[in-house]
Amino acid sequence: MNAEILGQVAQNLLSFQTILALFLGVFGGIIIGALPGLSATMAVALLVPVTFGMEPVAGLTMLTAIYTSALYGGSISAILIHTPGTPASAASSLDGYQMTLKGQGAKAIGMATISSMIGGTISALALLFLAPPLSKISLAFSAPEYFLIAVFGLTIIGSLAAKSMVKGLAAGVIGLLIGAIGVDILTGYPRFTFGSMSLESGIALVPAMIGLFSLSQVMIQAENRGKKQKKISSEAMTGKVLPNKKELKTVWVTILRSSGIGTFVGMLPGAGGDIGSWVGYNEAKRFSKNKEKFGTGYIEGVAAPESANNAVTGGALIPLLTLGIPGSSTTAVLLGGLMIQGLVPGHELFTTHANITYSVIFGFIIASLLLGVIGLLGARFFVKISGVSEKLLAPIIIGLCVVGSYAINNNIFDVWVMVVFGVIGYFMRKTGFHPAPVILGMILGPIAENGLRQSMLMAKTDLLTYYFTRPISVVLIALTVISLFSPLVMKWWEKRNATNLKDTQETKIS
């Protein structure tokens, strides 16, 4: 990165639009994360249309700021009312809620804030230094590699974003079929359009994302409206927010270790913040001299998962920016945000579009630091957010869904697409499917199809031999096979977590 690019990066980050985007992204992410039932994925999907009219740096910086802040925001409700705002915050509730019951809720929030800030910053630095050299690998890619990397991305997200591998892969296939709607890439003939002119350009990605992630979630929330909602009492935030020097001295090694773990887990496509937080928690317990204190309101039990789940964010962006493989369901949506801005993951992001890419990375670092400042200053105010009525939230979210879907192309057909996909997303959630593989199928489907058909022309006769004579293709085939067995490993890990949690609870009772 030369002086000229650094100058452009500084100019981009100091623009009013980028500064405003950073603050809005951090504030918005914390608020959405603190609301039980609303996730970082939903927030990013809902606000992708807003970035369409923004400068690429400001828009993408806002989305990454929302991503990391929402994961932290989920810890607020997890710690204070034992209701994780996001799945990644579930591990934080074990010791965090016990601290709240002891009257140390404010300190638990403070520790979560500091840990999240450090974890996010470390992963952002890893993104800054690891992504550029890794992006050079994409220069060796041709049609066969693009086909295999698309298949690789689909199998990983499909196997880890749903309750079962079969349902995940089925959702991915649905996405592939939807991605095939429109004009054929090579022949120019319309297919699956049923005579509709509106479908010849294919299903618009953004309205589909908004429907699957945002509108469907509102439907789920509306269904649960009758259930009593937990609220945070004013007594939960008594005492000091900042932990003392002795406590910080106890946890700093744990924070650094968990940040490294989270960054590594984030780089594994499909793992996500929830896996990262549990791995961080279990490793902290394994290395601790006070294993028996975990689950009883031990501050290290808050620091470990919080630093790990925020470190996942930067790690997940590494495969996204270098190879176009999302590291989580949220980065699958971010991939759509990149494509809307005309940016294709790979080497060009760090050469042709280097000023934009590095601006977003440095903006991500600033967002992680800003999260800590805003989190500590506003902790006592953010806790009131989880008590916001769903009757107020639902119409606001639906309004944003409609406006966002229409604004991309100024086309009412896109609004109907959003509604249809909202209904599809609702039934998918109810039956144990996850929307992420559908979106990824829509994005990677055309890439896979184009790569396969070009590979067939390049191979001429023996396609299988052609693939196995290309070293990168062999590696990608091996990774794809491994990814198909990864659910078995994840199930084993979840079983181990459940056993550890049971042991912790039995220790607490005795």
N, C-alpha and C positions, 0 to 999 in steps of 0.2 A: 504494500500500500504506500504509494508515493505522496509527496507533499501536496500535489495538485488535488488528489482525491481527498486527502485530509481536509483541505480548504473547503472543498465542496460539501463534505460531510458536516463540517462546522456550520457552514451557511445553511444547510438544510435543517439542522437541528435547532438553530437559533431563530428560524422563521416563526412567526406568530401562530400559524396554523399547526405546526408540529408541537410547539409548547402547549397549546390548548388541547391538542389531541392526547398528549401525554397525561395531562391532569384529568381530562375526561375519562380516559381509558383506565387509569388507576382508581379514581373515584367510582366509576361505573362498575368496574370489575369487583371491587370490595362489596359494593351494595348488592350486586346480583349473586355473588358467592355466598353472602350472609343469609340470603333468602332460601330456606329449605325447599328443595325440589327444583330450583333453577341452577343450571350448570354453566361452566365456562363455554362448553360447546354451543349451548343454546344462545348465549350472549354474543359469541362471535358470529354465528349464523344470522342472528337478527340484525347485526350492525354492519355486515358486509355491504349491503346496498348503500349505506351512508358513505362508505369510503369511495364509492364509484365516482362521486363528484369532487373528491379531495385529491390533493397531490399524492402520488404513490408513497412517498416517505411518511407523510402525516397519516395517511389511511392505514398503512401496514403497521406503523408504530402504535397506533391506537389499538389495533386488533391484538398485537402481541402483549401490550400493557394490560388489556382486559383479560387475556389468557392467564398471565401469571398472578394478577391481582385477585381473580375469581377463586383461584385455588387457595389463596390466603384467606379470603373472605369466608370461605366455607368453614374455617376453623372457629370463627366467632360463635356461630350457633352450635357447633359440635362441642365446644368447651363449656358454654354457658347453659345450654338446655339439652345436651346429649342428643342433638339432632344434627348430623352432619349436613352442612349446606351443599357440599359436593361429595361424590364418592371418595375422592382423595383425602378427605378430612376424617374419615371413619376411624383411623388409627389414633388420631389426636384426641378423640373423645374418651379414650380409655383412662388416661391419666389427667387430661384436662378437666373433665367433668368432676373427677374426684377432688381436684384442687378447688373447683368452684364450691363443692359441698363443704370444704374446709374453710371457706371464706377467702380463698386466694384466686378468685376468678380473674381479677384485674392483672395479677402477676402472670397467670397462665396466658392471657391474651398478649401481654407484653413479650413473654418468651416466644410465643408463636410468631409475633411480628418480627422480632430480631432474627429468629431462625429462618423465616421465609425470605427476608431481605438478603441474608448471607447466602442461602442456598440458591436463590435466583441469580444473584450477582456472580457467583462462582460458575454456574452453568452458562451464563451469558459470556463470560470470559472464555470458557471452553469452546463455545460456539464461534467466537471471534478468531481463535487460534487454530482450531481443528477443521472448520468448514472449508476454508480456501484450499488447503492442500488436498483434502478429500474430493473436492469438486473436480480436480484434474482427472480423476478416474473416469468421469463421464465423457471425456474426450475420446476414449477408446470405444465408446458405444456406437453400435450400428443397429440396423433394423432387428436382428435376432435378440440383441441385448435389451432393446426397448420393449420387445414383446415379453421377454422373461421377467424383466423388472416389474412390468405391469401385473403379470401373474403372481409374482412374489408379493407385491403390495396387497393384492386382493386376498391371498391365502392368509397372510398375517392378520390383517384387519378383520377378515371374516372369521378367523378362529378365535380371536381374543375379544372382539367387541360384542359378542353375544353370549348367552348362557351355555350354548353348545356349539361345537364346531360345525355340525350339520346345519343348524339354523343360520350361523354366520355365513357359511359358504352359500347357502340358499339365498340369503339377502344380497350377497355379492353378485350372484347370477342374475337376480332381478335387476340390479343396477346395470349390469352388462346389456340386458335386453332393452332397458329404457334408453341406454346410451346409443343403441343401434337405430333408434327412431330418427328419421330425417333422410337426407340425401346420401346415398352410398358414396364413400370416400373416393373409390377408384372409378366406378362406372357412371356416377352422376344421376342414377335413377332414384326416385323417392321410394322409401320402404317403410312399412308399418305406419303410414300416415293416414290411411283410410280416407283418402281424398281431401284431407284438410290442409289448406295452404299454411295454416299457422304451425302445423307440425313438421313442415318440410325443413325448417331450420333446426329441428330437434327440440327436446325438452330443455327449457332454460334452467341452468344450474342453480342460480340464486333463489328463484321462487321455490324450487324443489327443496333446497336446503332449509329455507325458512319454514316451509310446511312440515317437513319431517322432524326438525329439531324444536322449533318454537311453537307452532300452532298445536302440534300433537301434545306437547307438554302442558299447554293451557287446558286442553281437553282432559288430560289426566288430573290436573289440579282441580278442575271443576267437578270432576267425579268424586274427589275426596273432600269436597267443600264442607260436607256435614260433619267431618271429623274434627274433634276439638284440637285447636292449635296451641302448642306450648308457647309461653311467653317468658321473657327474661325479667326477673325481678330486679329492683333497684339495688338490693343487697348483694347481688352477684358481682357487681363491679366496685366493691369497696376496697380500700387499701391502695398500695402503690402499684403502678403499672410496670415500672422497670424493676427487674430482678436485681439483687445486690451483687457486689463484686465476688463474694464467695460462690454464689450460685453460677455466675457467669464463668468463673474459673473451673467449675465442675463440668460444665456442658460444652466448652469450646471445642474439645477434641471430638465429641459426639457430633457436633454441628458440622465440622469439617469432614468427618468420615461419612456422615449421612448425605452431605452435599455431593461428595464424590460418587457414592452409591446411586443417588438420584440421577445424576448426570449420565452415568453408564446405563442405568435402566431406561432412561429417556431415549438413548440412542438405539435401543432395541425396539424396532418398529412394532407397534401394537401393544406395548406394555402399559404405558400410561401412569398417571400420578397415583392411582390407588395401589398398584403393584409396588411402585417406588416407596410409598409411605410405609407399607407393611414390611418391606425388606429393611428399610432404615430402622424401623422400630425393633424388629427382631434382632438385627445385628447390634444395635445399641444395648439391648438386654443381654445378649451373649457376651459382649466385651465388658459389661459393667461389673463393678465390684459389689454392687447393691442390687442384684437381680431380684431379690424378694420385694423390693420397693416398687417395682414396675406394676402398674395397675392400681396403686394405692394413692395416687396423687403425687407422683415423683416428677420433678420438673424436667428431668432428662427424657422422660417418656413423652413430653410435649415437644421438646427441641428436636428430637430425632426424626419423627415423621414429618414435621413441618418443614425442616430444611430439605428433606428428601423429596417431598412432593413438589416443592417449588423449583428444586434443581432439575426435575424431570423436564420442565418447560424448555430450557435452553438445550438440553440433550435431545429432545424430540425434534427441535428445529434443525439439527445437524443433518439427519438423513433427508429431511424435507427439502432443504435448500440445495443440497449437493446432488441427490439422486431422484428427488421427487417422491420419496417413500415417506408417508406420514408416520410419525412416531406415536400418535394417539388419535382418538376420534376428533379432538379439537384441531389438531394440525391437518387432518383430512379436510376440514372446513377452511382452514387457512390456505390450503392448496388452491381451493376455489378462489379465495381472495387474491392470491398471486396471479392466477390466470386472468382474472377480470382486469387487472392492471397491465396485462400483456407481458408478464414476466414468467419465463419458463425455467424451472429448477435445473441446475447444472452449472457447467463452467462459465457460461455467459453471464450468470448473475454476479460473478466475481471479476469479470473483465469488462464486457460491454456495459453492464448495468452496475458496475462496482460502486459508484457514488450512492446509488439508491440502497443497495444491499448493506453496505457498511454503515450507512446512516440508520437503517432499521436496527442493525445489531447494536450500535452504540445507543440508540434510543431505547432498546431493550434493557441495556445496562442501567441507563438513567431511570427507567421505569421501576426496576428492581430496588434501586436506592430510594426512589421517591415513595415506593410502597411502604418502606420502613418508617420514613418521616411522617407521612400522612396517617399510617396505621397507629403509630404511637400517640400522635396528637389528637386523632379523632376516635380512639378506641372507645371512650365512654359514650360517644354519640352513635357510632356504628352499631352498638349492641341493640339499639332500639329498632333497628331496621327489620329484624326477624319478626317483629310483631305487626308488620304492615298487613292489612287485610287482603285476602285474595280477591275479594270483590272489587277492590281498587286496582289491583295489578292486572287482572285478566283483560279488562277492556283496553288498557293502555298497551299491553303486549299485542293484542289482536289488531289494534289500530296501526302499530308499527309494522306488523306483518303485512298488512294490506298496502300501506304506503311504500314500504321497502320493495315489495314485489312489483308494484306498478312503476316505480321510479326508474328502474333499470332501463326499460325499453319504452316507457310510456304506453304500455299495451295492457288492456284489461284482461286479455287472454292469460297473461302471466299470473294475474290474481287468481283466476280459476285453477291454474296449475298449482298454485300454492295451497288452495283449499283442498283440492283432490289429494295432494301429497300429505297434507295435514291429517286427513282421514286415514290414509294408508299408514302413516306414521303412528297414529293412535292405535290401530289394530295390530301393528307390528309390536309395539311396546306391550300391549295386553297379552300377546301370545308368546312373549319371550324373545322376539327378534330385536336387533339394534339397527337404527337408521344409518350408522356410519358406513357399513359395507355397501349400502345402496348408492350413497353419494360417491364413494370411491369407485364403484363399478361404472357410474356415469362418467367420471373423469378419466379413468384408466382404460375403459372399454375401447374408445376410438384409437387410443395409442396402441393397445394390444392388437387390435384388428389390423391396423395399418402395418405394424411391425411384422405380424405373422404373414400377411399377404406379400409384403416385400421380401420377406425371408424365403418364401416359396419360389419367388422369381429368381432370387440370388442362388438358391440351392440347386435349382434346375430339376434334379431327380431325387436324390436321397436327402430329405430334410433332416432326419434324425442324425445321420452321420455328420452333416454340415454343422449342426448345433454342438455336437460333442468334440468337434475339432477346434472349437473356439474356446480358449481358456476362461474368459470372463463368463461365457454362457454356461460352462460346466459348473463354475462357482455358484452362479445364480440358480441353476437347477438344484444343486445340493442344498442351498439355503431354503429353497421352496419346499423341498422334501422335509427338511428339519422343521420348518414352520408348521407343517401339517401335524407334527407330533407334539408341538409346543403346548396345546391344551392339556395333554396328559401331565406335563411338568407343572403347569399352573394349578391343576387340580391337586397335585401332590403338595404344592406350596400352600394352597388354601387349607388343606387338611392339617398341615403342620401348624399354620397360624391358629386354627381352631383349637388344636391340642394345647398350644402355648397359652391361649386365652383362657381355656378351661383350667389349666394349672394355676394361672395367675389369680383367677377368681376363687379357686379352692384355697390358695394360700391366704388370700384376703379374709375368707370366712373363718379359717382356722386361727 
